[in-house]
Amino acid sequence: MAKLKSLIKLEGTMEDLTFYKGSEGYLVRTKGGVSKNRIMNDPAFARTRENGNEFGSIASSGKLLRNALGPMIFKAKDSKMTSRLVKVMGQIKNLDSVSARGLRNVAEGLTNPTATTLLEGFDFNARATLGSVLNSIITVDTGTGAVSIAGYNPLEQMRSPDGATHFSLQVGFLQVDFATGAYELTQSTETVYPLTNGIISPVLTPTSTPTIGGTNMHFILIEFFQEVNGTQYMLNNGAFNVLNLLKIS
């Protein structure tokens, strides 16, 4: 490492030199690190290649799930959702007890009975978790995908954001094959309720049942709105919305 003494302050890389600003001023160092060719071919980096391959696999599995959820996920997510999901996918991959090191994957990991406990209950928006927003009993019919919520009073058993006048409920029934990348999502009709005093007992049923096979996943989406002159406006770009993975079957 050397100090840069010049009227011209440089930052960035030029050939084998990297210029940057540190606590001691502008510094320069030679470009270091191991070459990509060595990492890809040197036997000493076999573990590195295996770890990299498995990380790529779990990242792809997380992306597959996000893509499969389509419009639902864009309505309720936080800035760290992707990294949180990848972390859980990594834990599921570690349950793969049949694949060789470097080839362990989420599809095999999900065959372990304990895998579902890692992913069930995942909240895609950590700012608004299902448990913190809705206080009622939820039942899932894994055959039809129908979701029933025990009778509750929205004003007393829901945490709604300031300014909200209405909320909507919708469920999704997803079949996803992490081995092939195939998926199919069916959804219920979005049902809107006013935030008023009274008991409701919602039953939400997807319009159809997915038929591709794979892992069955059941989701619930809760959105909050403010109604002005008959038009509903989403609050703070969906910051208070809930998307939760209720059950895996």
C-alpha positions in Angstrom: 0.0 0.0 0.0 1.3 3.5 -0.9 0.1 7.0 -0.4 -0.8 9.1 -3.5 0.8 12.5 -3.5 -0.6 14.4 -6.4 -2.9 17.3 -7.2 -5.1 14.8 -9.1 -7.1 12.6 -6.7 -7.8 9.3 -8.3 -10.3 6.6 -7.4 -10.8 3.3 -9.2 -8.6 0.8 -11.0 -6.0 1.3 -13.7 -4.4 -1.8 -15.0 -2.9 -3.5 -11.9 -3.3 -0.5 -9.6 -6.3 0.4 -7.5 -6.7 3.9 -6.2 -9.0 4.6 -3.3 -9.7 7.0 -0.4 -8.9 5.7 3.1 -8.7 7.2 6.5 -5.1 8.3 5.8 -5.9 10.0 2.5 -5.7 8.8 -1.0 -4.0 5.4 -1.3 -2.9 3.1 -4.0 -2.3 -0.6 -4.0 -1.5 -3.3 -6.6 -4.4 -5.5 -7.8 -4.5 -8.6 -5.7 -6.5 -11.8 -5.3 -6.5 -15.2 -6.9 -7.2 -15.5 -10.6 -10.5 -16.9 -11.8 -8.6 -19.5 -13.8 -6.9 -20.8 -10.7 -10.1 -20.9 -8.7 -11.8 -22.9 -11.5 -9.0 -25.4 -12.0 -6.6 -25.7 -9.1 -7.4 -28.7 -6.9 -6.6 -26.6 -3.9 -9.8 -24.6 -4.5 -12.1 -27.7 -4.9 -14.0 -26.7 -1.7 -14.4 -23.1 -3.0 -15.8 -24.4 -6.3 -18.2 -26.7 -4.5 -19.4 -23.9 -2.2 -19.9 -21.6 -5.1 -21.9 -24.2 -7.1 -24.2 -24.8 -4.1 -24.7 -21.1 -3.5 -25.6 -20.6 -7.1 -28.2 -23.4 -6.8 -29.9 -22.0 -3.7 -29.9 -18.5 -5.2 -31.6 -19.9 -8.3 -34.2 -21.7 -6.1 -35.0 -18.5 -4.3 -35.4 -16.7 -7.6 -37.7 -19.4 -8.9 -40.0 -19.0 -5.9 -40.0 -15.2 -6.3 -40.8 -15.5 -10.0 -43.5 -18.1 -9.3 -45.4 -15.8 -6.9 -45.6 -13.2 -9.7 -47.7 -10.2 -8.8 -48.3 -11.3 -5.2 -44.7 -10.7 -4.2 -44.5 -7.2 -5.7 -47.3 -6.2 -3.3 -45.6 -7.2 -0.1 -41.9 -7.4 0.3 -39.0 -5.7 2.1 -35.5 -4.7 0.9 -33.8 -7.7 2.5 -36.4 -10.3 1.4 -34.1 -11.9 -1.2 -31.2 -12.4 1.2 -33.5 -13.7 3.9 -35.1 -16.2 1.5 -31.7 -17.4 0.2 -30.6 -18.0 3.8 -33.6 -20.3 4.4 -33.0 -22.0 1.0 -29.4 -22.7 2.2 -30.7 -24.4 5.3 -33.0 -26.6 3.3 -30.2 -27.4 0.9 -28.1 -28.6 3.9 -30.8 -31.2 4.5 -30.0 -33.0 1.2 -28.5 -36.2 2.4 -28.1 -38.0 -1.0 -26.2 -35.6 -3.3 -22.5 -35.2 -3.4 -20.8 -32.1 -1.9 -21.1 -29.3 -4.3 -24.3 -30.8 -5.8 -26.7 -30.5 -2.8 -29.8 -28.7 -3.7 -33.2 -27.5 -2.5 -35.3 -30.1 -4.4 -33.6 -32.9 -2.5 -33.6 -31.0 0.8 -37.3 -30.6 0.6 -37.8 -34.4 0.8 -36.5 -34.2 4.4 -39.6 -34.1 6.7 -38.0 -31.2 8.7 -37.5 -29.0 5.7 -41.1 -27.6 5.7 -40.6 -26.2 9.2 -37.8 -24.0 7.9 -39.9 -22.4 5.2 -43.5 -22.5 6.6 -44.5 -19.2 8.1 -42.0 -17.2 6.0 -43.0 -13.5 5.8 -41.9 -11.8 2.6 -42.4 -8.4 4.2 -40.5 -8.4 7.6 -42.0 -4.9 8.3 -45.5 -6.5 8.4 -45.6 -10.1 9.5 -48.8 -12.1 9.6 -48.5 -12.7 13.3 -48.2 -9.0 14.0 -51.1 -7.9 11.8 -53.8 -10.5 12.1 -54.9 -12.2 15.4 -57.1 -15.1 14.4 -57.0 -18.8 13.6 -56.2 -19.7 10.0 -57.0 -23.1 8.5 -55.8 -24.4 5.1 -57.5 -27.1 3.0 -54.4 -28.5 1.3 -56.6 -30.3 -1.3 -58.4 -27.3 -2.7 -56.2 -24.5 -1.4 -59.1 -22.9 0.4 -58.1 -20.8 3.4 -60.6 -20.1 6.2 -60.1 -17.4 8.9 -62.0 -17.8 12.1 -64.5 -15.1 12.8 -62.8 -11.9 13.9 -63.3 -8.1 14.3 -60.9 -6.2 12.0 -60.9 -3.1 14.3 -59.9 -5.2 17.3 -57.9 -8.1 15.8 -55.9 -6.4 13.0 -53.1 -3.9 13.2 -53.8 -1.5 10.4 -51.7 1.5 9.4 -52.9 5.1 10.0 -55.1 6.3 7.3 -56.3 2.9 6.2 -60.0 2.6 5.5 -60.1 -0.8 3.8 -58.1 -4.0 3.4 -58.2 -6.9 1.0 -57.5 -10.6 1.4 -56.3 -13.0 -1.3 -54.8 -16.5 -1.2 -52.5 -18.3 -3.6 -52.0 -22.0 -4.3 -48.6 -22.7 -5.8 -47.1 -25.8 -7.1 -43.4 -25.5 -7.8 -40.8 -28.1 -8.9 -37.4 -27.0 -7.8 -35.7 -29.7 -9.8 -37.2 -28.7 -13.2 -38.1 -25.1 -12.6 -41.7 -25.6 -13.5 -44.4 -23.8 -11.5 -48.1 -22.9 -11.5 -49.9 -20.4 -9.3 -53.7 -20.1 -8.9 -55.3 -17.4 -6.8 -58.6 -16.5 -5.2 -60.5 -13.4 -6.1 -59.3 -10.4 -4.2 -61.9 -9.6 -1.5 -62.1 -6.1 -0.1 -63.4 -5.4 3.4 -64.0 -2.0 5.1 -62.1 -1.4 8.4 -65.3 -1.2 10.5 -66.6 -2.7 13.7 -68.1 -6.2 13.2 -67.3 -9.9 12.8 -66.2 -11.4 9.5 -65.4 -15.0 8.7 -63.5 -15.0 5.4 -63.2 -18.2 3.3 -60.9 -17.7 0.3 -60.7 -20.3 -2.4 -58.4 -20.3 -5.4 -60.2 -20.3 -8.8 -58.6 -23.7 -9.7 -56.0 -26.2 -8.4 -52.5 -26.4 -9.9 -51.9 -29.6 -11.8 -48.1 -29.7 -12.6 -47.1 -31.5 -9.5 -44.1 -30.6 -7.2 -44.2 -29.0 -3.8 -47.5 -27.5 -2.8 -47.4 -24.1 -1.1 -50.2 -22.0 0.3 -50.0 -18.2 0.7 -52.1 -15.3 2.1 -51.8 -11.7 1.0 -53.2 -8.8 3.0 -53.2 -5.3 1.5 -54.3 -2.0 3.1 -55.9 0.9 1.3 -57.3 4.3 1.8 -60.5 5.1 -0.1 -61.0 8.6 -1.4 -64.1 9.4 -3.3 -64.7 5.8 -4.2 -61.1 5.1 -5.4 -58.7 2.9 -3.3 -55.1 4.0 -2.9 -52.3 1.7 -1.6 -50.6 3.1 1.5 -46.9 3.9 1.4 -46.3 1.7 -1.7 -47.3 -1.5 0.2 -45.1 -1.1 3.2 -47.8 -2.4 5.5 -48.9 -5.3 3.4 -48.5 -9.0 4.4 -47.5 -11.9 2.3 -47.0 -15.2 4.3 -46.3 -18.8 3.3 -49.0 -20.5 5.4 -48.4 -24.1 4.7 -46.3 -26.6 2.6 -47.9 -29.9 1.7 
